[in-house]
Amino acid sequence: MEVRVPLKVILSGEHAVVYGHPAVAAAVDMWTEVSAEPHDTTVISTRYFGFEAGIRVKRTEDGRWTVASEDLLDEFSYLVEAVKEAERMGADPDAKIEIRCEGPPGSGLGTSASVICGILVALLGLSGVEPDRDEIRRAVRNVEKRVQGRASWTDATVVTLGGVVKVKGDDVERLGEGIPGHVLVCYSGTPGPTARALRLVERLREEIPAIVDGVMEEIGNVAEGVSEAVIEGDASKMGSLMNVNHGLLSALGVSTRELDEIVNVARNCGALGAKVTGAGTGGCAIALFEDRETAERCAATLEAIGYEAWVVRTVSDGYRT
Ligand code: MEV
């Protein structure tokens, strides 16, 4: 059984979406590939972009889960949780599961949601269970919530349904198949685990609640603007809003020196806008360009100073079997 699941970029609204404000995200053509075949126990091996070690998780005869390096089990507990969720939904968990992900772990590109989705669909498919996309979407979010403590519907929705999506609380609205302009994704070189970034923002909010709530409110307004810009096909407006969004995410403390550098390089290359994407504190930034050639040139500039960059296309559907 083989499954391909897209990764995603958040165009606007990360963090604030966890507190009930809107976010806009799109599925992109970077993929997680999951294959599963029957086996005498559960063995998961993974390879993420830029993460040479790979992860190998195994269930022993007495039901314990082991991982090649114990200190990694926490960070990759979503692999085990995804298997348990699939079992709850009726799948036989005994399988050899192989995962290849084109994004680095903790990249802000929805790698965990994408991998969770792939494991669920592959294991369920292998057992002849065929839940609909909405059941998969709910299951992905359940796992994310268990692992992260908090999770909006954003990543789970985009990787299962694809397209460009606006999320607010429990509401999901499909805005279309693509976005105006061309998106460059650039990895800062260090992971930014979502749970850690969420805790950082939570602590800041405990310390200065009125200020943080004000920033979140403004991020919500920006995301509403981005949603309009997607519908109107207005790349210039979208870029300006992304720049404001980056400033607001910096105010929440989730940008880094490298992410700021990527954003500045992209703007100097002629980006309409650039910002952190996903949880931040590491991971990726995105930039929006009017034309693909300029985006490609900027990717080369970023690579010349040591970053990894991709010019991506949006993907109109979610996981494929
Ligand atoms: C993670 O991709 C984005 C966050 O807003 C968390 C979430 O929406 O669950 C930081």
Residues whose N, C-alpha, C, O or C-beta is under 5 A from the ligand:
A	BS01	MEV	E14 H15 V17 G108 R150 A151 S152 T154 G278 A279
